[in-house]
Amino acid sequence: MNNIDSVSIKALEEYVDSLSCKVDLLQAKLDGMEYKTEFLSNVVETANDGVSNQLSAANNLLALVAVIIGIIGIWLGIYITKKKQQIDLLAATIDTKKNAVDAIAKTTEDLDKKIHSDLSGLYKDLRKEETDALLSRLVLEPQDVDNLCTILCARDIDETGYEKLRTAYLKMKNMLKDVSTESVVNDCSEHYMVLFYQHFFYQALKDVEISQDFDSFYFDIFSRAYKRDVINSTLDLCRGLSEDANNCNKEVMLASYLKALNYSRYKNLKEIKNIFEHNITPPSLLQNAIERCKEEKVYLTLFNVSGTR
């Protein structure tokens, strides 16, 4: 019995020793696992810190890139807007130049047609331009009328030329106001009066700054005028005197004209007599002017007026 107990105890001790060994082995494994777990935990924590730092750096980099992209975007917007404005301006300039080129081409085409089919019309246009240039020359240098009067007398001047001629004449009068040589003033004035008489007698008669100057130059005017000039200008005179708006002394003006005409080579021209008799209203104006001439002992051949009573 004691032997059995001894064997059992011994077996139990061996079993306990075996369990103790196994427990020690498990403890060792557990300690190893705890070490590995702690190591892995440290590795993971370190990795997490690295990832966190990288993410923070990446965020900062992305923010910087966003700012740079924003600045570049603003610059590009301004640059593109400026370039668009330049392109629009260039396009407008091109359109303007195109229109100018088209106009020049059209003018050139018209000029070519005139050269080949209407030389007469082209010559008239060129002559008109030249006449306008001569009138501009008078405005610039009024005394040059001595050289230009004959040329302008041979030209047709449209109504737009009156203002230039008027400006030149009044400028000449002002320039020569203090000139002591009276012949210089008279010569220049005579040339202007001739031009006014031939081209713009009607307008000049209504111009208070010019109409009063004719009386002194009618004799010279008639000595240089042609029949056509006298007829046309007499029509202008009758037209001007017949208007109620003319505030001049019509009777005196007409009498001065008749007196000068009476000493010219046109004193017997029937066309002029008919013009006076049919174009002056009222007719009493003509009769009063004839009587005024008679009182001044000027007997008008045109109207068969004699000095006998």
Residue pairs with C-beta under 8 A, 6 or more apart in sequence:
111 122
114 121
114 122
114 125
115 122
127 155
128 158
131 152
131 155
131 156
131 157
131 161
132 161
132 164
134 148
134 151
134 152
134 155
135 152
135 157
135 161
135 164
135 165
135 168
136 164
137 144
137 148
138 144
138 145
138 148
138 164
138 165
138 168
139 164
139 167
139 168
139 171
142 168
142 169
142 171
142 172
142 175
142 188
143 172
143 175
143 176
143 188
145 168
145 172
145 188
145 191
145 192
145 195
146 187
146 188
146 191
149 191
149 192
149 194
149 195
152 195
152 199
153 194
153 195
153 198
153 224
157 165
157 199
157 200
159 200
159 203
161 199
161 200
162 199
162 200
162 203
165 192
165 195
165 196
165 199
165 200
166 204
166 207
166 209
166 210
168 192
169 189
169 192
169 196
169 210
170 209
172 188
172 189
172 192
173 189
176 184
176 185
176 188
179 185
189 213
189 216
189 217
190 217
190 220
190 221
193 213
193 214
193 217
193 220
193 221
194 217
194 220
194 221
194 224
194 225
196 204
196 210
196 214
197 204
197 214
197 221
197 225
197 229
197 233
198 225
198 229
198 233
201 232
201 233
201 236
201 237
201 240
202 236
202 237
202 239
202 240
204 210
204 211
204 214
205 211
205 214
205 236
205 237
205 240
205 241
205 246
205 248
205 253
206 240
206 243
206 245
206 246
208 248
211 248
211 253
212 248
214 221
214 253
214 256
214 257
215 253
215 256
218 256
218 257
218 259
218 260
218 261
219 260
219 263
219 264
221 260
222 230
222 260
222 261
222 263
222 264
222 265
222 266
223 264
225 233
225 266
227 266
227 269
230 261
230 264
230 266
230 269
230 272
231 269
231 271
231 272
231 275
234 272
234 275
234 276
235 275
235 279
237 254
237 257
238 275
238 276
238 279
238 280
239 279
240 246
241 250
241 253
241 254
241 280
241 285
242 279
242 280
242 281
250 285
251 285
251 288
251 289
251 292
252 292
254 280
254 285
254 286
254 289
255 289
255 292
255 293
255 296
258 289
258 290
258 293
258 298
258 300
258 302
259 293
259 296
259 298
261 267
261 272
261 302
262 293
262 298
262 299
262 300
262 301
262 302
266 272
267 300
267 301
267 302
268 301
268 302
269 302
272 302
273 302
273 303
276 286
276 302
277 283
277 286
280 286
290 300
290 303
290 305
293 299
293 300
293 305
294 300
294 305
294 307
297 307
299 305
299 306
299 307
